Amino acid sequence: MQFGGGLIVDRLAHEGRIHDQVIPLTAAEYRILALLAARPRQALTRQQIVESAFGYDYDGDERTIDAHIKNLRRKIARYSVHNYIETVYGIGYRFSGEQLEGRDVQ
């Protein structure tokens, strides 16, 4: 999936890139980024993110998602001025990047 601002979420390589620079993501950060990017502009609760990214049997605190989002934003900010992940107060998070037509990267 390719988005404005140079972000690519490559599902085959299991990585995120901005302007051909690989973003050093943990497995958890990649799963969250891929999940949010697959549902642009859709607000997801922390619980929905936990269930979709980690599975129903995840024992951790759903507030762990906040830490992962903070780290994702910090890492993305090293390569881009775009803020791709928005906080939806009282709900959770949503991806705000605009997917470029005809530019889907598996």
C-alpha positions as protocol buffer text, in pm:
chain_id: "A"
residue {
  index: 1
  type: MET
  ca { x: 0 y: 0 z: 0 }
}
residue {
  index: 2
  type: GLN
  ca { x: 146 y: 334 z: -102 }
}
residue {
  index: 3
  type: PHE
  ca { x: 37 y: 663 z: 50 }
}
residue {
  index: 4
  type: GLY
  ca { x: 94 y: 1032 z: -5 }
}
residue {
  index: 5
  type: GLY
  ca { x: 408 y: 1163 z: 161 }
}
residue {
  index: 6
  type: GLY
  ca { x: 611 y: 864 z: 45 }
}
residue {
  index: 7
  type: LEU
  ca { x: 491 y: 602 z: 295 }
}
residue {
  index: 8
  type: ILE
  ca { x: 481 y: 244 z: 172 }
}
residue {
  index: 9
  type: VAL
  ca { x: 343 y: -40 z: 382 }
}
residue {
  index: 10
  type: ASP
  ca { x: 485 y: -347 z: 211 }
}
residue {
  index: 11
  type: ARG
  ca { x: 292 y: -656 z: 316 }
}
residue {
  index: 12
  type: LEU
  ca { x: 522 y: -900 z: 136 }
}
residue {
  index: 13
  type: ALA
  ca { x: 843 y: -761 z: 287 }
}
residue {
  index: 14
  type: HIS
  ca { x: 664 y: -700 z: 618 }
}
residue {
  index: 15
  type: GLU
  ca { x: 810 y: -350 z: 644 }
}
residue {
  index: 16
  type: GLY
  ca { x: 730 y: 18 z: 626 }
}
residue {
  index: 17
  type: ARG
  ca { x: 932 y: 258 z: 410 }
}
residue {
  index: 18
  type: ILE
  ca { x: 932 y: 631 z: 350 }
}
residue {
  index: 19
  type: HIS
  ca { x: 1109 y: 757 z: 38 }
}
residue {
  index: 20
  type: ASP
  ca { x: 1291 y: 420 z: 8 }
}
residue {
  index: 21
  type: GLN
  ca { x: 1419 y: 441 z: 367 }
}
residue {
  index: 22
  type: VAL
  ca { x: 1320 y: 137 z: 573 }
}
residue {
  index: 23
  type: ILE
  ca { x: 1155 y: 237 z: 900 }
}
residue {
  index: 24
  type: PRO
  ca { x: 1303 y: 18 z: 1176 }
}
residue {
  index: 25
  type: LEU
  ca { x: 980 y: -125 z: 1316 }
}
residue {
  index: 26
  type: THR
  ca { x: 927 y: -400 z: 1569 }
}
residue {
  index: 27
  type: ALA
  ca { x: 690 y: -680 z: 1467 }
}
residue {
  index: 28
  type: ALA
  ca { x: 418 y: -531 z: 1688 }
}
residue {
  index: 29
  type: GLU
  ca { x: 464 y: -182 z: 1541 }
}
residue {
  index: 30
  type: TYR
  ca { x: 444 y: -320 z: 1188 }
}
residue {
  index: 31
  type: ARG
  ca { x: 124 y: -514 z: 1265 }
}
residue {
  index: 32
  type: ILE
  ca { x: -39 y: -200 z: 1406 }
}
residue {
  index: 33
  type: LEU
  ca { x: 75 y: 17 z: 1114 }
}
residue {
  index: 34
  type: ALA
  ca { x: -47 y: -239 z: 857 }
}
residue {
  index: 35
  type: LEU
  ca { x: -381 y: -275 z: 1036 }
}
residue {
  index: 36
  type: LEU
  ca { x: -445 y: 99 z: 1052 }
}
residue {
  index: 37
  type: ALA
  ca { x: -324 y: 158 z: 694 }
}
residue {
  index: 38
  type: ALA
  ca { x: -560 y: -112 z: 565 }
}
residue {
  index: 39
  type: ARG
  ca { x: -851 y: 86 z: 711 }
}
residue {
  index: 40
  type: PRO
  ca { x: -777 y: 451 z: 631 }
}
residue {
  index: 41
  type: ARG
  ca { x: -992 y: 709 z: 808 }
}
residue {
  index: 42
  type: GLN
  ca { x: -1164 y: 438 z: 1016 }
}
residue {
  index: 43
  type: ALA
  ca { x: -1136 y: 495 z: 1390 }
}
residue {
  index: 44
  type: LEU
  ca { x: -1035 y: 181 z: 1579 }
}
residue {
  index: 45
  type: THR
  ca { x: -1054 y: 133 z: 1952 }
}
residue {
  index: 46
  type: ARG
  ca { x: -753 y: 7 z: 2143 }
}
residue {
  index: 47
  type: GLN
  ca { x: -940 y: -320 z: 2196 }
}
residue {
  index: 48
  type: GLN
  ca { x: -1003 y: -359 z: 1820 }
}
residue {
  index: 49
  type: ILE
  ca { x: -633 y: -297 z: 1755 }
}
residue {
  index: 50
  type: VAL
  ca { x: -531 y: -551 z: 2020 }
}
residue {
  index: 51
  type: GLU
  ca { x: -769 y: -816 z: 1884 }
}
residue {
  index: 52
  type: SER
  ca { x: -678 y: -760 z: 1518 }
}
residue {
  index: 53
  type: ALA
  ca { x: -303 y: -710 z: 1556 }
}
residue {
  index: 54
  type: PHE
  ca { x: -227 y: -951 z: 1841 }
}
residue {
  index: 55
  type: GLY
  ca { x: -522 y: -1191 z: 1860 }
}
residue {
  index: 56
  type: TYR
  ca { x: -794 y: -1257 z: 2111 }
}
residue {
  index: 57
  type: ASP
  ca { x: -566 y: -1439 z: 2354 }
}
residue {
  index: 58
  type: TYR
  ca { x: -340 y: -1135 z: 2411 }
}
residue {
  index: 59
  type: ASP
  ca { x: -282 y: -1097 z: 2785 }
}
residue {
  index: 60
  type: GLY
  ca { x: -124 y: -750 z: 2785 }
}
residue {
  index: 61
  type: ASP
  ca { x: -283 y: -421 z: 2883 }
}
residue {
  index: 62
  type: GLU
  ca { x: -457 y: -253 z: 2590 }
}
residue {
  index: 63
  type: ARG
  ca { x: -283 y: 71 z: 2696 }
}
residue {
  index: 64
  type: THR
  ca { x: 30 y: -92 z: 2554 }
}
residue {
  index: 65
  type: ILE
  ca { x: -114 y: 20 z: 2221 }
}
residue {
  index: 66
  type: ASP
  ca { x: -53 y: 382 z: 2327 }
}
residue {
  index: 67
  type: ALA
  ca { x: 319 y: 307 z: 2371 }
}
residue {
  index: 68
  type: HIS
  ca { x: 337 y: 133 z: 2032 }
}
residue {
  index: 69
  type: ILE
  ca { x: 160 y: 428 z: 1865 }
}
residue {
  index: 70
  type: LYS
  ca { x: 399 y: 674 z: 2032 }
}
residue {
  index: 71
  type: ASN
  ca { x: 696 y: 474 z: 1904 }
}
residue {
  index: 72
  type: LEU
  ca { x: 546 y: 446 z: 1555 }
}
residue {
  index: 73
  type: ARG
  ca { x: 490 y: 820 z: 1535 }
}
residue {
  index: 74
  type: ARG
  ca { x: 844 y: 890 z: 1656 }
}
residue {
  index: 75
  type: LYS
  ca { x: 998 y: 653 z: 1402 }
}
residue {
  index: 76
  type: ILE
  ca { x: 788 y: 783 z: 1113 }
}
residue {
  index: 77
  type: ALA
  ca { x: 876 y: 1143 z: 1209 }
}
residue {
  index: 78
  type: ARG
  ca { x: 1244 y: 1066 z: 1143 }
}
residue {
  index: 79
  type: TYR
  ca { x: 1164 y: 1032 z: 773 }
}
residue {
  index: 80
  type: SER
  ca { x: 849 y: 1236 z: 712 }
}
residue {
  index: 81
  type: VAL
  ca { x: 667 y: 1550 z: 824 }
}
residue {
  index: 82
  type: HIS
  ca { x: 333 y: 1374 z: 773 }
}
residue {
  index: 83
  type: ASN
  ca { x: 142 y: 1256 z: 1078 }
}
residue {
  index: 84
  type: TYR
  ca { x: -18 y: 937 z: 950 }
}
residue {
  index: 85
  type: ILE
  ca { x: -172 y: 825 z: 1279 }
}
residue {
  index: 86
  type: GLU
  ca { x: -434 y: 1044 z: 1445 }
}
residue {
  index: 87
  type: THR
  ca { x: -572 y: 1016 z: 1794 }
}
residue {
  index: 88
  type: VAL
  ca { x: -951 y: 997 z: 1806 }
}
residue {
  index: 89
  type: TYR
  ca { x: -1023 y: 1116 z: 2158 }
}
residue {
  index: 90
  type: GLY
  ca { x: -1247 y: 886 z: 2355 }
}
residue {
  index: 91
  type: ILE
  ca { x: -1214 y: 610 z: 2094 }
}
residue {
  index: 92
  type: GLY
  ca { x: -860 y: 522 z: 1985 }
}
residue {
  index: 93
  type: TYR
  ca { x: -668 y: 584 z: 1664 }
}
residue {
  index: 94
  type: ARG
  ca { x: -711 y: 616 z: 1288 }
}
residue {
  index: 95
  type: PHE
  ca { x: -481 y: 623 z: 987 }
}
residue {
  index: 96
  type: SER
  ca { x: -502 y: 951 z: 798 }
}
residue {
  index: 97
  type: GLY
  ca { x: -278 y: 879 z: 499 }
}
residue {
  index: 98
  type: GLU
  ca { x: -428 y: 894 z: 153 }
}
residue {
  index: 99
  type: GLN
  ca { x: -366 y: 583 z: -55 }
}
residue {
  index: 100
  type: LEU
  ca { x: -235 y: 659 z: -401 }
}
residue {
  index: 101
  type: GLU
  ca { x: -453 y: 509 z: -674 }
}
residue {
  index: 102
  type: GLY
  ca { x: -293 y: 230 z: -874 }
}
residue {
  index: 103
  type: ARG
  ca { x: 6 y: 216 z: -641 }
}
residue {
  index: 104
  type: ASP
  ca { x: -76 y: -80 z: -420 }
}
residue {
  index: 105
  type: VAL
  ca { x: 231 y: -263 z: -296 }
}
residue {
  index: 106
  type: GLN
  ca { x: 158 y: -613 z: -173 }
}
